[in-house]
Amino acid sequence: MAQVRSMRADARRNHERLLKVAAEVFAEQGERASLDEIAKRAGVGSGTLYRHFPTRHALLEAAYVGRIQALGARADEIAVELPPGEALVAWLGEIGLGMIQVGGLKALLGSAVTDGDSFAATVCGVTVQAAAEKLVRAAVAEGSLRGDVSGVEVLRLAHGLATASELGGGRDLARYLRLLMEGLHPG
């Protein structure tokens, strides 16, 4: 964020406009949305877009960093409201619904749990993995989740559930989450 503040005023406005428009276009069209269209809607040239965001993934992450941080904070809120096993299910449900409803979010969260992907070490990747790990450890301690499961594994499974739910029109996510948690229950 310090880099954005040190930009000239017009460059900062372009940066902020690109992020706003990118979030809208990615939400509408998914992660493969046209970057040229994003630049055009933002009222800048493609060169300006690439100066600010050298890759599609960099733009996708920057556009959704706030949403990912909110998901991390939401994990903490839910953990206070519900018992650990229920909190994990509720949070995974919110993440799954977000992946179904917001184009591009599923690809971004998939990157957060892919081995060898440098995205996993970014703010978004660290945020979502830390939130998942905290909820998983609490559910394990409570006895509602088997002890050999990691936060990353649960995130990968949730990613798969969102994909499966999309195939069925997004209606079966809650059922898939129940089936998943039954399968991950100890003994």
Buried (B, 14 or more C-beta within 10 A) or exposed (E): EEEEEEBEEEBBBBBBBBBEBBBBBBBEBBBEBEBEEBBBBBEBEEEBBBEBBEEBBBBBBBBBBEBBBBBBEBBBEBBEEBEBBBBBBBBBBBBBBBBBEBBBBBBBBBBBBBEEBEBBEBBBBBBBBEBBBBBBBBBBEBEBBEEEBBBBBBBBBBBBBBBEBBEEEBEBBBEBBEEBBEEBEEE
